[in-house]
Amino acid sequence: MNIKEKIIEKVLALCALITILTTAGIVGVLLFEAIGFFREVSIIDFLTGTEWTPLFAEKNYGILPLVSGTLLTTFIAIAVALPVGLTIAIYLNEYAPKRFKKVLKPLLEVLAVVPTVVYGFFALMIVTPFLKLFIPDLSGFNALSPGIVMGIMIIPFVSSLSEDALAAVPDSLRQASYGMGSTRFQTAFRVMVPAASSGIMVSIILALSRAIGETMIVAIAAGQTPVFTFDPTVPIETITAYIVKVSSGDVPQGTVAYQTIFAAGITLFVVTFILNNISFWIKNRYQEKYE
């Protein structure tokens, strides 16, 4: 191994180490501040309480309203992005002419670079009034509108990565399916999608993580009412929106109210970690099934 290769190897190892240390540092800061919070608040009450009012005169520290709001908007987003994104990926890989594909795929990826604050105002000013035409009881701030817009935002994560996964499937599988008399539709959904399932699951994992961590859309369009509910028509508050609200500077540092943002942050980290591991487990099961 020459000197240049050794230098490249050391640089790559340093980059990997920096990533690990950064993650460890973030978790360490969250844990350090969260421990101070849990010295004042029972962790049982925190995990099981259904009222979250740390900034009110009557203080309650149940995290479930923020967790339910986060999961509700995330699952609405995935319910929008998954079928649309996967359909687009199948169309691009199986049906679209090559020239059209070269134009459409970059245009779809533009959705991922639109500022999220723009999406937030789009959800509040356009999507919510439109939905009220069909759902008269829909609140001005609700979980449904930001969930749908978040789904639109993460479509490129699903469509682009799923299309890459489908394109990586050996063409021999497609030709074998046609040789057995299958139609293009049957080949796409019964051969290509199962064969690319591990890559498709990776795209879903990435989209899920992006939706859970979204801040501005829910902060603008979902409201700031922490309610333990799974009704998408009422105002809710997510963990990220609460962190933004408290981090604005109105709450003195060192107080229990200020430490709630770190307790909420470590909760968001754990929720994301659990969902990602579930997704990876599902991905591995699909991989074992079709390999």
Secondary structure, DSSP 8 states (H G I E B T S, - for coil): --HHHHHHHHHHHHHHHHHHHHHHHHHHHHHHHHHHHHTTS-HHHHHH-S-B-TTSSS--B--HHHHHHHHHHHHHHHHHHHHHHHHHHHIIIIIS-HHHHHHHHHHHHGGGGS-HHHHHHHIIIIIHHHHHTT-TT--SS-SHHHHHHHHHHHHHHHHHHHHHHHHTS-HHHHHHHHHTT--HHHHIIIIIHHHTHHHHHHHHHHHHHHHHT--HHHHHHS-S-------TTS----HHHHHHHHTTTTS-TTSHHHHHHHHHHHHHHHHHHHHHHHHHHHHHHHHHHH-
